[in-house]
């Protein structure tokens, strides 16, 4: 073959259950991943359960107002502390196991174990909940499931230059006005690769390209993501008209008031920013060929407090664009099951999608040992 095009990851990286299991161990159980918004737990005792790769984590707001995370696992017999695997609610001052009523403080310390005491050589300080690393940035909380000798990097190190690039966006102040959950029959990497290029935009997203013509110019080549992508004249946001009566976020520079910015934060977070709202996507891989995507639409509280506030213009536009993306990603996933598929190829204007090859190889190692 004489092509100079760069090859994608090989077929098994997108289809193989064994490769997906390897990603679970070496990526999702070792890297910081975005797990939600801090605003989901506004008061002491509030909790959510998040699950990735079969591991359930209980995130709770303590009496001191901090977020803490623990394995959703009682230290007694291993029962789930919260039986609903995607549960959310409020503990009334303590975490009680539903099986034998072992009870823990919101900080994870064992408080009571019925009918057990030092006379039984039982010491409560030896039975605290297993802690999961938690950190936050921009109003989002991140988890790291690394355990044993695997010392995780800091979240700051993993985020790299991203917080500085987005420093003028008041992400921590924003609040979710709408959440949409999608079930997509595609590998998580297919979705990230799609997000990271706009070669597809002209054919897949006519409405989006009407608002942002640069997305289809030259097949989406030479897009300046550091500065942001300009809207058409007179437009400044992601709605069908390109306009809205919402004020831009305070503190943005002139470019950010009229341009679109986007960030891909490996392994599972896509963040798209307009002047007046943000669309935050968290990916939850369920298998090699299925991914749940949670999309939060974030707005400034000062705009949400106005009587006329209605997020529908942004949400409906994004929902259309999202469904166009998910449909084409599902087409890619189905196509890769062909007996003739060994790998795909990246065109030059898809150069950003090459990052995922580096990311995977650095964490999995040589792919020849895992791909046929």
N, C-alpha and C positions, 0 to 999 in steps of 0.2 A: 504493500500500500504506500502511495507516494504523498499522502496528505501530511501537511505540517500542523494540522489541528491537534491540540492537546487532548489526550484521552481522559475521560472521567474515571472515577473509581470503578473497579470491575463489578460485574453483575452480582456476585454473591454478597457484596457490601450492602446491597439494597434488598435482597430477597432471602438470604439465608437466616434461618432461626439461630443457628450456631454463631454466626457473626453478630447478630443482634444481642445474643447473650454476652458476647465478649464486650460489646459496647456498653452494655449495662454495668459490667464489672469495672471497666477501665475508664469509662467516661462518667456515667450518671451516678456511680457510687464513689467517685473521686473528685469531680469538679463541682464548683459552686453552680447551682442552677436556680433560676428565678422560680419562686414558688407562690407568689401572690403579692397583694398590696397590704401594707401595714394597716390601712384603714379598715380592713376586714375584721380587725380585732380592736375595737375602740375602747373597751372597758375591761377592768380586771376580771379574770375568769373567762373571758371570751376565748374560744378556741376554734381551730379548723384542723381537719385531718387531710393531709396530702399524701398521694401514693405515686411512686415511680418505681418501675422495675420490680413490682411486688413488695416493695418496702413502704410501710405506712409510718408517717411522722406526724406527731401531735404537736401543733404550735399553739401556745397559750400566752395570754397577757397576764403577767404576774400582778400581785398587789402593789408592787413598786412601779408598775407601769411599763416594765420591760417585756420584750418578746423573748420567750424561751422555747426550745424545741427538744422533744424527747421521742425515742422509739414509742410507738403506740403499743406498749407491751408491759404488762404487769410483771414484776420481778418474782412473783410467787409461782404460778403455774403457766405463765405465758399467755394468758388471756389478753385479748385486745381491751384496752382501757375504754376506747370508744368503739362500739361494735359496727357502726355505720362506716364503711371504708372511705366515704367522701363526706363525713359528717361535719357539722358546724353547730355551735351553740354556746352555752355559757355554763361553766361550773359554778356552783354556789359555794365558793370559798375553798374547795378542795377537789382533788381528782380521785374518784372512788372506782375501784375495779368492780365490774358488775358480777364477778364470779364469787369471790370470798370476802369482798368488802375491804381489802387492803386499801388504805386511803393515803394519798400523797398531797403535800402542799403544792401550790402552783409553781413553786421553784423546783419541784421534783423530789423533795426529800420525803421518805416514808414517815407518815405521822402516826398511823395506827395499823396494827395487824391483830384482829380479834383473837383473844385468848392466848397470845404469844407474848413472852417477855424474857428477861435475862435468865429467869429460872430454867428456860429451855435453851440456854446458850444462844439466844436470838438477840441480835443487836441491830436496831433499826438503821444505824448509820451505814451499815453494809449493804443496804437494799434500796438505795436511791434509784430513780429511773435512769435509764441509759440516755445520756445527753447527745443531742445532734447539734453540730455547729450551725449557728445562725448569724447572719449579718444583714445589713440593709444599706441601700443606696437609693436616693431619689424617690423615697416612699415605697419602694419594692423590698420585700424580704427574700433572701436567698438562703438555701440550705446546702450543706456539704455532708454527705453520708460517710466520708472516709473514717475508718476505724482502725484500731490496732496501731501498728507502726507507721501507717500511711499518714503523714502529716500534711494537711492540705495547705496550699498557698493561701495568702490572704485574699479576700474579695477585691481589695484595692489593686493587688497585683494582677488578678485575673481580668479586671475591667480595663486596665491599662489607660490609654489616653481618652477613653470615652467620656468620663465625667467632665474633663476639661473641655472637650468639644461641645458639650451640652450645658455648660455652666450657667448660661443665661435663661434656660428653661426652668421654671419653678416646679420641677417634677414632684418634689415632696409635698407641695401645697395642693396639688391637684386631687380631684376626687372622681370616682367612677360614677358616671350617670347611667351607664348601660353596660351589660355584659352579654355577649353572645358566645355560645359554645358550639363548636363544629366537630364532627367525626369525619375524618378524612382517610380514605383508603389509599394511603401512600406512606412510604418511608419518610421518617423525619428529615433525612438529609435531602431528599428530593424537594421538600418544602423550603428548606433553607437555601438550597441552590437556586430555586425559583425566585426567592426574595432578593437574592444577591445579584440579579441581572435584569436588564430591561430589553434584551433582544426580543423577548416575547411580547412586549407591551403593545406594539403596534397592531398585532393580530388578535391578541387576547383581550385587550382593555381599550376599546375605542372611546368609551366615556372618560376614562382616566386621561388618555392622550389628548382629548379635546381640552381638558383643563391644564394639562402639563405637556405641551407639544414636544418638549425636549426629550421626553421618554421614548419617542419613536424616531427622532432625528438620527439618521445614520445607524439605525438599529439600536439606539440607546448607547451609542459610543460616546466616550469623552464626557461623561457626566461628572460634574464636580461636586461630590457628596460632602466634602469638607465645607464648602461655602453654602451648599444647598442647591436644589434644583428649582429654577424659576417657573412660576406659573405663567399662563398667557397674560397679555396686557389686560388689566382691570380685574384679574382674579388673584386671590391670595390664600385660598384654603381648599380643602378637599370636600366639596359639595358639588351637586350637579351643576350649579351656576358658577362655582368657583368663588362665591361670595357668602358672607354671613353677617348678621348684625351683632355677633359677639365681638367684643374687643380683643385685640391681641394680648397675649400674656405680657404682664409688666416686665420691663427690663430687657426685652429682645432688641437686637440691633436692627438696622434698616433692612438688611438682607433677610433676616429671620422672620420679619413681618410679611414678606412676600414670597419666600422660598420654602420648599419642602425638604426636610432632613430625615434620614433614616439610619438606624444602627442595627447591626446584627451582633448579638452578644452570645457567643457560644456557651453552652450547647443548645439552649432552648428558648431564647428570648429575642423577639423582633420588636423594635420600637420605631414607630413612624410619627413624625412631628409636623404639625401645621402651626400656624401662628396662634390659633385659638383653641386647639385640642390636640390630644395625642391618642394614637391607637397602639395599645400594648398587647402583644401576642405572646403567650407562653405555650410551648409545645410539650405534650405529654405522650411520648412514644408508648404504644400499647403492644406492638409486635413489630416484626420486620416490615409489615405491610399496612399498619394502621397507626394513626396518630390523632389524639384529641388535641384540639386547639382552643384555648380560652382567650377571647378578645375582650379587653376592657377599654371603654371609651372614656377618656379622662378630660375634665374641664376644670377651669378655675372656679373656686367657690364663690367669688364675687359675681360671676356670670350666672352660676347655678341658683343664686339667691334672688335673681330678678324674676318677677312674676311671669314674664313672657318667655323664660328660658325653655327651650325645646331642642334636645340633641338630635332629633330625627334627621335633619338635613345631612349631618355628617355620618350618622350611623347607617342610614339607608344607602348612601353612596359607598361607604366602606363595605357594607354587606354585599353589594353587587360585585365590587372589585374582588373581595375575598372569595366569593363563590366561583367567579371566573378562574381565579388562581387554583382553588382546590380541584375544580373539575379538570383542568389541564394537568395538574400534578397526578391525579388519579389515572389520567390517560397515559402519562409517562410510566407509572407503576405497572399498569396492565401491559404496556408495550414491552417492558423489560422482561416479562415472563416468556417472551418468544424464544424458541430454541436457537434462533439466529443472533440473538443479542449477546454480546460479550462485554462491551462497554460503549458508552456514548462518546461524544466529542464536544469540546468547547470551541465556539467561534471566538475570534479575538476580542469582540466587544463583551464577552462573558468572562473576562479575566478575573473578576472578583470571585466568581464561583470556584476558581481554582483553589482558593483558600481552604475549602473543606477537605481537599486531598491532603494538604499539609497537616491540617488539624487532626484528621483521622490517623494518618501514618505516625505522627508524633506520639499518639496515645496507644495505638494498637500495635505498632511495629511493622515489620515487613509484611505486606499483604499476601505474598506468594504462599505463606504458610497457612493461610486461612481461606484462600479463594482458589477455586478450580478453574 
